[in-house]
Amino acid sequence: MSRIGKIPVKIPQGVKVQIGADSITVEGPKGKLSQTYKPVVTFEQKGDVVVVQRKEDTKQGKAYHGLYRNLLNNMVIGVSAGFSKSLVVNGVGYRAEVKGNLLALNLGYSTDFYVMIPKDLQVTADANGKITITGIDKQKVGEFAAQVRKLRLPEPYKGKGIRYEDEVIRRKVGKSGVK
């Protein structure tokens, strides 16, 4: 049995879960999320927990068992608490600022980058070069953070670029210059 799939998902106060024939909808104080699922798993709501069970013991069924349990758990966490990713912009003259629904980034190139912020995400940038991305969908928060980071990956010699706040960049020693 799947170790992740057999753990029941606890539903906090104020969160509603609706289980349909091929989709599941979670609604809470921060918003509403829905996810379609394949008929290899079933969802049972027992009080304030939802249990995910699989119909067949195939390899694919076992994989979907853990997957859909984790997707449901992420949806419950998203609509109740939300998700957040923090990026740090390092480099002389590098900066980030939010202008309406655009994230303006000056990353040492001849032109600035303007990234469109998705409607369901909130982005804040402070003067110290920290960008915080928040939203209810874990996948969208992570995807947008990865797209922004990809504009200027951190480099190991001077440490310039965009990195995750908890990411550690292994620094390298440059040329010694001795003949």
C-alpha positions, -999 to 999 in steps of 0.1 A, spaced: 0 0 0 12 35 -7 27 51 23 16 86 13 -18 75 -1 -30 58 31 -25 89 53 -59 106 57 -62 143 47 -74 164 76 -99 191 67 -96 223 88 -124 244 100 -140 266 73 -129 244 44 -155 225 23 -146 195 1 -170 184 -27 -163 151 -44 -177 146 -79 -177 118 -103 -144 128 -119 -133 159 -101 -128 172 -65 -134 208 -54 -120 224 -23 -133 258 -11 -119 278 18 -113 313 30 -86 321 5 -103 307 -26 -115 277 -45 -95 250 -63 -106 220 -83 -88 189 -97 -99 162 -120 -89 126 -112 -88 93 -129 -112 66 -118 -85 44 -103 -90 60 -69 -120 69 -48 -124 96 -22 -144 91 10 -152 119 34 -155 107 70 -162 137 93 -133 161 91 -110 138 72 -109 125 36 -95 91 28 -81 82 -6 -84 45 -17 -74 28 -48 -96 4 -68 -69 -18 -83 -34 -29 -72 -16 -22 -104 16 -2 -106 -3 28 -121 -30 25 -95 -4 27 -67 12 57 -83 -21 76 -86 -30 67 -51 -2 88 -36 -4 114 -63 -41 123 -57 -38 122 -19 -9 147 -21 -28 169 -46 -58 170 -23 -36 178 7 -20 207 -13 -54 220 -23 -66 220 14 -34 238 26 -37 263 -3 -72 274 4 -67 276 41 -31 289 46 -17 295 10 18 289 -4 47 313 -7 81 313 -24 108 338 -18 135 348 -43 166 369 -36 182 391 -63 220 395 -59 243 417 -79 254 453 -82 226 473 -98 202 444 -99 168 453 -87 131 442 -89 99 461 -85 62 455 -91 45 479 -115 8 471 -116 5 435 -129 41 435 -141 73 425 -124 101 448 -136 136 433 -133 169 450 -140 194 421 -141 225 436 -157 215 433 -193 211 463 -216 173 461 -213 149 454 -184 127 423 -181 90 427 -176 72 396 -165 34 394 -164 21 384 -130 -7 357 -133 -41 369 -119 -43 344 -91 -8 352 -77 4 381 -55 40 394 -59 58 418 -36 93 432 -41 112 451 -15 143 474 -17 167 447 -5 161 426 -36 137 401 -21 107 389 -42 79 371 -25 53 352 -45 22 340 -28 -10 321 -40 -33 293 -33 -21 269 -60 13 253 -51 21 244 -87 15 279 -101 35 295 -73 64 272 -79 62 275 -117 62 313 -116 91 314 -92 111 291 -115 103 313 -145 116 344 -127 147 326 -114 155 313 -150 159 349 -162 193 352 -145 204 319 -128 228 323 -99 265 319 -109 291 304 -86 320 329 -90 305 362 -78 272 350 -66 252 372 -89 217 362 -101 183 352 -88 182 324 -62 156 310 -39 159 323 -3 167 289 12 190 279 -17 228 276 -11 251 284 -40 285 267 -37 310 293 -45 340 286 -67 375 300 -66 384 320 -97 417 322 -116 447 328 -94 466 350 -119 500 335 -110 524 326 -138 
